[in-house]
Amino acid sequence: MNELGTPHEVWALAADGETVLLRRPNPDDRDRILAMHRAMSTENLHLRFFGASDTSVRETAERVSTPDRAGCGALLALTHDGDEVIGVVEYNGEAGSGTAELALAVADSWHGRGIGTLLIEHVVAMARADKVRTLVADTLAWNRPMLRVLEDLGLPIRNRLDAGVLTCVIPLDGDDLTTERYLTALARREALADVAGLVPLFAPRSVAVAGAGHRADSVGRALLRNLKAAHYTGSLAVLHPTATEVDGVPAFPTPDRLPQVPDLVVVAVPAGAVPDLVENCGRVGVRALVVVTSGGTPEQAARVHDSVRRHGMRMVGPNCLGIAQTDPATALNATFGWVVPAPGGAGVAVQSGGVGIALMEQLNRLGIGVSTFASLGDKYDVSGNDMLQWWQADTRTTMAILHLESFGNPRKFSRIARAVGRTKPVLTVDAGRSAAGRRAAGSHTAAAVTPTVARAALFRQAGVTAAQTLGDLVAIAALLYAQPLPDGAAVAVIGNAGGAGVLAADACVDAGLVVPRFGADLEAELRALLPAGAACANPVDTTATVDGATLRRCVDRVIAAGHVDAVVLALAPTALGDPLGDILAGPAVRKRPVLVIAPERAAAVELLPAVGGNVPVYGDARTAAVALAHAHERAMWLTRPRGTVPALPDVDRSLARSIAAEFLLRDPEGGWLSPRECARMLGAYGIEPTPWREAFDAEEAVAMARELAPLGAEGAVVLKAHGPHLVHKSDVGGVRLRLIGDDAVREAYTDLARRVGVLMERVIVQPMAESGVELIAGVTQDEVLGPLVVFGLGGVATDVLGDHGARLTPLTDLDARSLLVGSRGAPLIYGHRGAVPTDTAGIEDILHRLSRLADDIPQLVEADLNPLIARPDGVTVVDARIRLAPRHEHDPYLRRLR
């Protein structure tokens, strides 16, 4: 495994969407490196070598193709088949110096396609892993292409001009590679490349269907019928071994016999035939595949994936329903479902075909419609992240809907979803919320991070609207599509039957909204407007005798008063008329969102036409309130500052990495660090645990206690049993507190040895900490989402209290603060009933340092600071444990294909 985090190679997209292969060079590459340089123009050779000498070319080819040079590294870009070198980047320096020279060359025919930038992005990650802190690039002052590549990186480059040569100094140490500027630049380049690569999938000029046989009820024939029925605007063909036409569409036996190479091939052949077909498609230059076939073996899957990468294709599936694009310019329906997506604004990506059909049916019924649909299936290639990139660039898409069981790159998902969410809502269903993942948890921190906590952290930070059910998702989509967002959480409930209004008010409060009492002026206005006997506080009961015009004026008065941010109408038909019809006779969109609860309606949610738009009508109060609460959360997220990741200049990343490397060399399977190693690793990040000593017998414990007692509260010490397999000490009575005097320490040691037995190999002696608020802070590595920082009330009752919040790393200042504010212990932390607040800045600082530690040391799978005692004068780390496991560094933000 190399520093790129892959066994041998990485495929990535050039700026024009072309797939290229990035890998380390080897001696067999020498001639190909020579060939690339010798094919360069004299001008480009001069820009690269400050001359056009073939000697420089030969020396470069020899140097780059020589592996394992200390302090040096190189990376090649090759065509996706791996045959031709199209770019070379290298860094050369003295081992241990921390500085290396950077050099780049790109084949003439590949200039302007983003190859140089892509290579430098990856070699920067390589160099940093190789302990290079600074890269230096010398370039001629008129070498505009190279200067533009460096300027576009997003790093704070320092330039120095001397005799026509510009020396560019690129810092790699510190936080420069995690700044918003750098990550935004990476994301922008990736988005452009990703969208370009998806054009053959969602805007193909020609399509071929493989597997549309003679049976009218086959999946392939259903695909062909849907493509024809949608009036696909490009050329259409069928791949069939014997037929010359199928359903009036010309058929050809193999991809190489097609009259033109199709952009897209939709594959519905038996699983055993898929690998050969995919390979043959790649050989003739097919650019995209949709594989609906399921049931392939792992070996077949590996062959398919290899062919897709080697031939530079993009692929949806396998095991999927297909894709659709309702833009009239394409009119593509390459699905085999019976629901035809209506043109509209919702981009939809699902893994389950059944869920996709249900969503399309509901979106059609509501009139929202679909812009782009993708059933991603087993996600060999195209993922939810790719779809978000596509929708961000697609002006027809007004909302993004995802129903995915997993996120292949959650860090990248979070950044992309956050960017998309600024301009259009991103909705999902929070599936997989079971607690089964807790069973293997080792520490309190790991046990705290249930799937619900972890996914909630991801969605909260990304601004994703996460519904609990598919029905709720549809209800939320209807409200976001039809009504403006509320400015706050205050809701007016207006009903024509008292009971319905009370139920609606209760549902709003249960959903986290507020139903405030109106001011006296507004209540007086409503009393003057409504029939006698009406209740004019909030909720408002207009009585069943109110007429439609008066009901509409009531709504208008409530909105105009400015006391509330949304209006919920709980309406029931009466013998005097249909109040819903009266509301629909008025304007659909007012200054505040308006939604209706009509229990007699059969549908859970409808969008009914009114003047100038649609009004969402819900069949029950809970669904309406949940939809409105999510709309409020989105409005609040849009107005919330993004926050910044604070710089931590005093961390020693190299020390922490060396501690991890030494431990895993000694214990290749991983495990818990010793107390000394744990303290050193935390100390490298500025987290200083309470002073401690080790003791292996009672008398040594007494000696250590005499040394530490002056530091303890009331001169007392603490003894804690310790052993590599002893995680939860309190569960086995492995902690003795407030020990004063030699006899108490001896007795405590003997008692611990008896209670804990062979699990105890030593004791830890510490001064007794001053009392304060007991908290827990830690890190856990979620297999799906990556590292999370966890925080909540701590101590021995932490698992019972269940007060745990989590955020994905890296933490911004607002993320850290929200963990404190959102904790049940917030009143204790910030000062309850006049009490002095604890050192909140100190708590937040520890959370930031844990976040940075987790990001820098991928082998850290659990860190548990419990308890963390917070007082007004500071924060004390009383107990700490760290577990490492063999993991390899993988930059989640680098451009790479799955």
N, C-alpha and C positions, 0 to 999 in steps of 0.2 A: 504494500500500500504506500503510495507516495503522498507528498504534501497536498496534492490536488484533491485527495480524498477519494480517489477511484483506483481500482487495481492497476490499470494500464493506460487508459485513455478516456477522453471526454469528447462528446459531440456537442456542438453548440451552433447557434445560428448567426450567420453574417448579417450585415445590415439589410440586405435585400431578401432575407429569409432563406438563403441557401445554407444547407447543412455542411459544416466543415468539421474536420477531426483535429483535435488538439492532443498532442502527446509528447513525451520526452523523446529526444533523439537517441539513436544507438549507432554503432559503427556502420551498420548496413545502410544508413541514410547518407553517408558521405557523398556519394555520387549524385543523389537527388538534390542535396543542398548545393553542390557545385552547379548542377544544371540550372537551378532556379537563378542563381546569381549571374551565371554566364548569359542567360537569356535577358537580363536586365539591360536597359538602354545605358549608353555611356553617361548620360546626365544623371540617371538614378544611381548608378554606381558611384559617381563622384559625390553625390549627396550622402551616400552611405559611408564611403571610405575616405572622403576628402581627396579622391583620386580614382583612377580607373585601372589600377594594377591588378593583373591576374594573380599576383603573389598574395595580395590581401584576401582575394576570394578563396584561394586554396588554403590559406592559414585559417580562415574562418570556418570552412567546411571541416577541416581536421579538428579544430578546437571544439566546435559545437557537437560533433559526433563522438567525442570522447566522453564517456559517462563518468560519474562519480568524481568530479573535480571539486575539492574542498573549497568552499567559499564561492562557488560558481554554479550556475544553472542555466538551462536552455529549454526552450519549448518550440515545437514545430506546429504550424498549421498546414494541414493537407486537405486535398479534395476529399469529399465524403467517402470515396472508395479507397482512400489511403495510398493512391498511386503517385500523386504529384505533390511535391512540397510547394506551398504558395506563400509561406511566410515563416520567418525565423526571428525569434527574440532571445536574447541572452543577457545574463549579468555576470560580471567577472570581478572578483575581489580577493583579498587575502583572507584566509580562514580566520575567523574570530575578530576581524577588524570592524565589522558592522557596516562597512561601506562597499558598494560595488558599482561598476560602470555598466550602464544599460545601453544596448544596441539593438536596432530593429531594422529588418528589411522585408519588403513585401513584393511579390512578383508583379511585374508591370501590369499584367492583364487583370489583376485583382485590386488595383488601386481604387479608392473611393467606395469600397464595399465593407468597410469597418473591420478588416482583418487585423490591422495594426492595433487598433484600440482593444479588440478582443484578446489578442495575445498579451498586451501589457496588463490588462485586468488580471489575467490568470498568473502571469509571471510575478506580479506584485504579491499575490498571495503566496506563491512559492518562495519568493525571496524572504518574505516576513517569517515564514515557517523555518527558513534557513538562518534565522537570527540576523538578517540584514536589516539595519535600521534606516539606511539612506541609500537611494539609488541616484546616480549621477549620469546624465546624458549630455554628451557634447554633440552639437549639431550646428551646421552652417546657418548663419543668421537668415539666409534667404530660403531655407528648407521649409517652406510653408506647410507642406503636408505633415511633416513630423511635428512641427510646432503646434499645428491644429490638433493632432492626436493628443499631445501632452496637455494642451489647454482644456480639452474636452473631458479629461479624466475626472475632474472635480476635486483634485487634490491641491493643497496650497503650495504650488511649485515656486521656488525662488530662482530667478534668472540672473546670470552675470555675463556680460558681453566683453570679449577681449579679442581684438584683431580679427573680427568677422566671425568668431566662433562663440556661440551662445551655450553656456554651461547651465543646464537645468538641474536643480537639486530637488529630488522628490523625497519628502520625509515619509517613512513607513512606521515609525514608532508612535507611541501614544494613541490618541483617539482619532487620528486623521482618517483611518479606513472605516470608521463607524459614524462619521459625521453625516448630518442630513444632506449636506451638499454632495458628498461623494456617493451616498446610497441613492440619492435622487438621480444623479447622473447615470449610475448603473441601471436604474429602473427605466429611465427614459430610453436608453439605447436598447435594452431588452424588449421593451414594448414595441418599438418600431420594427425590430427584427421579427418578433413573434407574430405581429399582425401580417407582415409581408409573407411569412411562412404559411399562414393559414388561408391565404387567398385561394390557393388551388382547392381547398376543402369547401369553403363557403361561397366562393364565387367562381366555380369552375367553368371554363369555356366548353368543355366536353366531358361526358360521363359514359362509362361502360359498366354494365351490370354483369357479374359473373355468378352463375347459379340460377338464372331464370330459365328453368327447364320446361318440358312439355306439360308438367302437372300444373293445372290452373291454381291449385291451393298451396303451392310451394311458397316459401318465404321469398325466393328470388322473383317469382312472378308478381307477388304483392308489391315488392320494391319497384318493379318495372311499371306496374299499373299506377302507383302513386306518383312516380316521376312523370308519366305521361299526363295523368289527370291534373297535375299542377301546372302543366304547360311550360315545362322547363325550356329555357330560352336557348340553351346551347345544343350541340350535336349529341345524339344518344345512340349507343350501340350496345350489343349483347355479346358476351363471350360464351360460346356454346360449342361443344366438340363436333357436332354433326349438323345442326340446323343452319340454314342460311338466313332465316328471319324468325323472330319470336314476337307475337302480338303486333306484327307490322313493323317491328324495329329490326334493322339489319343485324345479322349475327355472324361472328367470326370465330374460328376455332381457338386461337391463341393470341396473346397480346401483340406479338410481332406481326400478325396478319391484319391488324386493324388499319384502316386507311389513314388514320392520324393517331398520334399518341394522345390518349385522354389525360386531362389534368387529374381526374378522379376515377378510381375504380371502386365500385361497391361490391363486396365479396360476400356471397351467401352459399359457397360450396361446402361440401362436407369437411370436417375438421382435418382429416388426413391429407386433403388436397390443398389446404391453405398455404403451407410453407412454400411449395413449389410455385404456386400461382403468384404469391407475393414476390418471390425472387424473380420470376419472369417479368412481372410488371416493372420491377426496379430496373432490370436490364434494358428495357426499351425506353425508359425515361419517364414513367408515370410519376407524378409529383405528390399524389395523396391517395389514401385508402380509407374506406370505411369497412371494417370487418365485423359483420353481424354474427358470424358463426361462433358457436360456443363449443366447449368440450375438448379442446386440444390438450395434449400432454405437455409436461414441462419441457421436454426436448423440442416439441413442435413450437412452443412459445418462444424458446431461445432462438430457433432458426428464423422465426418471423421477425423478432426484434432485431436480430443481426442484419437481416436483409433490409429492413426499414432504415436502419442507420447507414449501412454501407452505400445505399443508393440514394440517400438524402430525401427520403419521403416523410411526410407527416401522416399520422394514422389515428383514427378514432376506433376504439374497441380494443380487443374483440369482445364478443358476448354482449352486444348492444342492440338497441332498437333502430339506430341510424341517426341521420342528421337532417335538418331542414333549414332553409333560408327563404323567407317570404318576400324579400325585396323583389319587386316586379322585374327588375333588370336581370335577375337570376331565376326566380321562381323554382327553387329546388326543394323537393320533398323526397329525400332518399331514406324514408322510413318504411317499415312494413306494418305499422299500426293502422287501426281503422279511423282514428281521429286525424283529421286534416287540420294542421295549424292555420288559424286565420291570421292574416297580416295584422301586425300591431307592434307594441313597444316593449314587450317582455322578452329578455334573453333568458333562456332556460337551459340549464345543464344538470343532468341527473346521472346516476349510475344505474339505477333500476329502470328498465323499460316500462314496467307497470306504473311506477310513480310518474314517469314522463307522460304517459297517456292520460292519467288522471289530471295532471297539472294542465296539459294542453286543453283538455275538455273544459275545465273550470275557467281557464283564461279566455277561451272562445265564448263561453256562456256569458261571462261578465262583459265582453266587448273589449277587454284589454288587448287580447291577441298576442301573437308571438313574432318577434323579429328574427331570432335565430334559436334553433333547438339543437341540442346535442345530447345523445345518450352515450355516455363515455364508457360504460361497461367496465372492463378490467383495466382500463387506463394504461395500456402499454406505452403510450406516447402522450397524446393530447390530454391535458388535465383541466381541472377547474381554474387554475391560475391562467392557463392559456385562454380560456373562454372569457375570463374577466378582462384580459388585455384586449381581446377582440371587441368586447362590448364597450370598453372605454373609448375606443376609436370610432365606434359605429354610432352615427348621429341618429339612426332610427331607433336604437335601443334606449328606453327611458327608465327601465329598472332591470336589475339582474337577479335571477332566482336560481339558487343552487340547492340540490339535494344530494349530498355526497356523504358516503360513510367514512371517508378518510381524506386527509390532506397530505399530499406527498411532500410538500415543502411549506410547512406552516408559517415560517418566518416570512417567506416571500409572499404567501397568501395574505398575511396580515398587512404588509406594505401595499400590495396591489389593491386589496379590498379597500384600504383606507383612501387610496388615491381615487378609485372609482366612486366610492361613497360620497366624495365631496360634490359630485355632480349628478349622481343618480343612485337611488337606494339599492343596497345589496341585501337580499333576503335569503334565509336558509331555514331548514328545520334542524333543531338540535337533536339529532338522532344519536343512539348509542350512549344513553345517559346512565347505564347500569353501573353498579359499584364493583363489578367483578374484578376490575383492574387493581383493587386495593389488596387482593389476597396475598400478593407477593411482596408487599411493601415492607421495608426493613425498619425505617426510622419513623418518628412521629410526623416529620415533614412529608415523607413519601406517602404515609397513610392518609394524610390530610387531603392530598390531591386526588380526589375522585374524578372520574371522567367528566362529571358535571362541572366541577370547579375548573378543570383545565380548559374545557371547551368554552366555558363562560369567559375565562380570561382572554382567550383568543378573540372571541366575537366582540367583547367589550372594547378591547383595544383597537380592533379593526373597524369599529363602527358598523358591524354587521347586525342586521335585525334578525334575531334568532327566535323563531316560533317553536312552541312545544309540539305542535301537531301540524299535519298537512292542511287540515281545515283552518287552523289559525293563520297559517301562512297566506292562504287564499284571502282570508278576511282582511289581513293587514294590507295585502297588495291592493285590494279594492279601495281601501281608504286612502292609501298613498297615491293611487292613480287618480282619484276623483276629487280630493279635497286638499286644501292647503295644510301645512303643518301647524300645530298649535304652538303658541309662544311660551306656554307654561303648562302646569298640571291642573289648573283650576277648571272645573267642569260645571256647567249649568245643566240640570236635569229637568226637563219639562215634559209632563205627561197629562193625558186626559183621563187617567184613572189612577187614583192614589196608590194602589198596590203595585202597579207596574212601575211607577216612578220610584217607589221605595226600593224595589228590586234592582232597578238600574243604578240608583245611588249606591247601594251596597256593593254592586259589582264594580263600580268605578273605584271605590275605596279599596276593595280587595285587590285591584290591579295596581295600586300605588298612586292613584290620582286623588285629587282633593275636590270635595263638594262644599264650597264655602257658603256661608249665609250671605245673602245680598245686603247691601247697604239700605238704610231706611228710605232714601229717596227712590231707589229702584223699586222697593217693595210697594211704596205708595203709588208709583206709576202703574205697576201691574194690577194693584187693587182697583184702580180707576178704570183699567182696560178690561179686566176679566169679569165673568159673571159673579154674582154673590155666592159666597161659600168657597171660592177658590183659595188655595193655600199659596201664598206669594213669597215665601222664603225660598229656600233651595233644599230639596226639590220643589218645583212648582207643580201644583195640581190645578189644572185649568178647569176641571170638572168636565163631565161628558157633554155638557150643553154648549160648549164653546163652538163657534162657527169657524170655518177655514180662514177667512180674512183676519179675524181676531187672533187666531193661533199664529199666523205669519207675522202679524204686528208684534205679538209677544216675543217671538224669536228675535226680531229686529231690535226691539227695545233692550233686550238682555245683552245682545252683542254690542250695541251702541254704548251701553253703560260702561263697558270696559272692565267689568269685575271678573270676567272669566275668559278662558282661552279656547273653549270648545263648548258646543251645545249638543246634548244627547236628548233626542225626542223619543219618549216611550208612548207609543200610540196604539190604541185599540179601536176597531170600528164600532160605531154605535148606531142606534136606530135613527139618529139624526143625520148620519152621513159617514163619509170615509175621510178622516182627517189626513191620512197619508196622501190621498189624491189632492187634497187642498195644499199640502206642503209642496208637492211636486209641481203644482201650478205656479209656484214662485221660482226665484232664482236658485240654481243649483249650488253656486259658489258665492259665499259671503266673505267677510273679513276674517271670520273664524270658521274652523271646520264644523260642519253640521252632519250628524249621522242619526239614523232612525232605527229604533227597535220596534219590530212589528211581529209579535209572537205568532200571529195567525198565518204568516207566510211560510210556504213549504220549504224554501231554500234557506240554507244557513246564512248566505249573503247574496245580495243582488245589487246591481247598479242600475237604478231606475232613472229614466230620463226626466230632467226638469229643464227649466229655462236656462240655456247656455251651458249645459253640462249634465252631470249625473250625481245622484245622491245615493250613498251606500245605505242599504237597508238590511238589517240583521234580524235573524229569527230568534235570538236570545240575547239577554243582557250581558252574560259573561263574554261571549265572543266579541261583542261591540266594544266592551270596556278594554279587553286585551288588545284589540286593534288600536284603540285610541292611546293606550299606554305606550305601545311600541312607537306610534307616531311621535309622541312626546319625547321618548328616549332619543329618537333620531334627531329631532329638532335640537335637543340639548347637546347631542354629540357634535352637530354641525357648528354650534356656537362656542364649543369648548376649545381653548387653545391647545395646540398640538404638544406643547412641552418640549423640553430639551434634555438630552442625556448629559449629565454633568461630567466635566473632565476630572480625572483622578490622577494627577501627575505623580503621586507618591507610591504607586503600585510597582511591584517588582515581578513582572510577568515571567522573566527568565528563571528566577528562583523557584516560583511555583511550578513551572514546567519541569525543571530539573528534579524537584521533589517527586512529582508524578512519575517521571520516567524511571527514577531509581526504584520507587516502590513497585512499579509494574515489572521491572526487570527481576526483582526479587520474588514477586508474587504475580506471575503472568495472568492468573485468573482474576486478579483484583481482590478487593476486600477493604476493611476499615483501616484507616491510617492509625498509627500509634498516637498517643497523646502528644508526643514531642513533634512528630511529623505534622499532625493537625495544627498545632500551635504555630509552627513555622510557616505553613501554607497560609493560614489566616493572617499571620503577621506580615507576609509579603503583600497583602492587600490592605494593610492598615487596620486590621481587626485584632485587637489585643485581648485574649481571654484573661480571666482572673489569674493571678499568680498561682502556681501549683508545683507540687513536687511528687515524685513517685516513691513508693515504699513497698518493700517486698516482705517485711515482717513487722511485728508489733513494735519493736524497739526503734527500727528505722522510721516508722510512722510517728513515734513520739518525738524523735529528733527533728523531723520535718515540721511537726506541729509547733514545736518551740520556736522555730525560725519564722513561721508564717502567722502565728497567733497575734502579734502586734498589729497586723494589717486587718484583722477581722473585727466584725461588730462585737463589742463587749469582750474582745480578746478570744473569741471562739473560733474553732476550725470545723471543717467538714471532711469526712472520709467517704470516698465513693469507691465501690468495688469496680475493678476494670478487668476486661478480658476480651479477646478478639471476637468471641461469640456472644458477648453480653451487650445487648443493644438497649433494652429497656430496663435500666437498673432498678427503678422503683417497683417494678412488677415482682421482683424477687427479694425486696427488702434490702437492696444494695446501697443505700445511702443512709448515713448517720449525721445528723445536724447538731449544731450548737454544742460542740464538745469543748469543755474548758478543763485544762489540767491533764497531767500525764496519765493518771489512772483512767480517766474517761476515754482517752485516746486508745489505751491498751485494751480496755474492755470492748470498745467499738470495733477494733480490728478483729479481735477474737470472735465477736458476734457476727461480723460480716463473713469471715472465713467459714463459720458454721452454717450460716444461712445460704450462702451462694455456692459453697463447695468448689468443685473442680472448675467451674466457669470463671472463678476469680484467680487471676495470676498475679495481681498487684493491687494496691489501692492508690488512689489519687488524693492527696492532701491539699486542701485549699483554705484560705481564710473565709470565715463566714461573711457572706455579703450582706450589706445593709438592705433592709426591706424596701420594697417598691412594687411596681406593677409587673407581674410576671408575664412575659411575652414569648412567642416562638417566632423565629425567623429562619428561613432555610432555603435550600434549592433542591429541586428534583428534576431529573431528566425524563420527560414524557416521551415515550417511543414515537408518538405521532407528532406532538407539538414542539418538541425540543425542550430546552431548559426553562423552568419557571421559578420565580421567586415567590415564596409562600410566607404569609404573615398572619398572626392572630394572637389570641390569648394563649399563654403557655403554662408551663409547670406540669405537675403530675396529672392535672385534669384536662389537659389539652385535647385528648381524644374524646372525652366525654362532652366537653363544651362545644366541640365542632365549629369553633369560630375561626375559619380559615379563608383567607382570600388569596388569590394568585394572579400574577401578571407574567406575561412573556418577557424575556430579556431581549434587548437591553431596556432597563427601566428609565423612563423620563422622570423629571422632577414631579410631574403631575401624577404619573403612575404610582410613585412611592407615596405621595401624599394621600392618594385615593385609597391605598391599602390601609393606612392609619384611620382615615375618616370613615371608611366602610366597615371597620371592625366593630364588633359588639363592645370591645373594650375602649372605644373612642372616648366615652365620658371619663374613664379613668386616666387615659393617656393625656387628654386635654384639660383635665381639672374638673371634677364633679362637685357641684354645690359649693363653689368657692375654694376648692382645693387648688394647690399650686400645680400647674401643668408639669408634665414630665419633659425631659429633654427631647422634644420631637425632632429637632434638627439632627440630634445624635442618632435617633432611631432610623431616620431616613438615610443618613450617611451609611449606616451599616447595610441597609437594603441595597443601596447603590453599589457598595463594595462587593456584596454577594453576587449581584447581577454581573458585574464585570468579571469576577472570578469564574462564574459559570460560563460566560462567553469565551474567556481566554483558555480555559482548561476543559476541553471536551470530555476528558476521562472522568471528570467529576460527575458522578451520577446521583449522589445524595450529600447534602450538607445540612446539619441539624444544630442550630443554636437554641437550646431549650434547657433551662429558661434563660431568657434575656431579661435582666431586671432594669427597668427604667425608673429613674428618679428625677427630680428637678435639676440635680447637679450633674447628671450624666447617665450613661448606659453601661451596664456591666454584663459581659458574656460569662455566665457562670458555668455552662457546660457546652461542649461542642464536639461534634463527630463529623467525619468526612469519609465517604466511601468512594473508591475509585474502581473503574472497570476498564478493560482494554477497549478503547475507542479511538477512531482516527479523525483528525481535524477535517472539517468540511465547511467551507464558507457558504452559508445558505444563500448569499446574495449574488454569487458568481453566476454568470450565464452558463447554463448547461442543459442539455436535454435529458429526459428521464432514461 
